[in-house]
Amino acid sequence: MSLVAAKEEKDDNGLFGFFVALQLKCMDHSKKARAKYHINNIIFQVTMSGPSGFMQDLNSGQGFYPG
């Protein structure tokens, strides 16, 4: 997909990413770094979650816990 086509595509994921980017721009460097760390960690945990799903892993003590 070309950059132009990607910009024209306005799906819910793109809009959510845009919203997150706007929020990050309002943060100082330290808060932005922590937010990015937690966002990446959540995405990793969801990607690696077992067949029962991410929320089930959280409830069983196997998932991500924000610090």
ZIDA-V627187 format. One record per residue. N is the residue number from 1. RES is the residue in one letter. NEAR is the number of other ideal C-beta (glycine too) atoms within 10 Angstrom. D_LAST is the distance of its C-alpha to the last C-alpha in Angstrom with 1 decimal. Layout:
N & RES & NEAR & D_LAST
N & RES & NEAR & D_LAST
//
This chain:
1 & M & 7 & 37.3
2 & S & 7 & 38.4
3 & L & 7 & 36.3
4 & V & 8 & 38.6
5 & A & 8 & 38.3
6 & A & 9 & 34.5
7 & K & 9 & 34.7
8 & E & 10 & 37.1
9 & E & 10 & 35.1
10 & K & 9 & 33.0
11 & D & 8 & 31.3
12 & D & 7 & 28.3
13 & N & 9 & 26.0
14 & G & 13 & 27.5
15 & L & 10 & 27.2
16 & F & 10 & 23.6
17 & G & 11 & 23.0
18 & F & 11 & 25.1
19 & F & 10 & 23.2
20 & V & 13 & 19.8
21 & A & 9 & 21.7
22 & L & 9 & 23.1
23 & Q & 11 & 19.8
24 & L & 14 & 18.6
25 & K & 8 & 21.9
26 & C & 8 & 21.3
27 & M & 13 & 18.2
28 & D & 7 & 18.5
29 & H & 7 & 17.9
30 & S & 8 & 14.5
31 & K & 11 & 13.0
32 & K & 14 & 14.9
33 & A & 12 & 13.6
34 & R & 13 & 9.9
35 & A & 14 & 11.2
36 & K & 13 & 13.4
37 & Y & 12 & 10.9
38 & H & 13 & 9.0
39 & I & 12 & 12.5
40 & N & 10 & 13.9
41 & N & 14 & 11.5
42 & I & 14 & 12.3
43 & I & 11 & 15.9
44 & F & 11 & 15.9
45 & Q & 16 & 14.7
46 & V & 14 & 17.3
47 & T & 8 & 19.9
48 & M & 11 & 19.5
49 & S & 17 & 19.2
50 & G & 11 & 22.2
51 & P & 5 & 25.2
52 & S & 11 & 23.9
53 & G & 12 & 21.4
54 & F & 17 & 17.7
55 & M & 11 & 17.4
56 & Q & 13 & 19.4
57 & D & 17 & 17.2
58 & L & 14 & 14.1
59 & N & 11 & 16.4
60 & S & 10 & 17.6
61 & G & 7 & 14.4
62 & Q & 13 & 14.9
63 & G & 18 & 12.7
64 & F & 17 & 9.3
65 & Y & 8 & 6.4
66 & P & 8 & 3.8
67 & G & 7 & 0.0
//
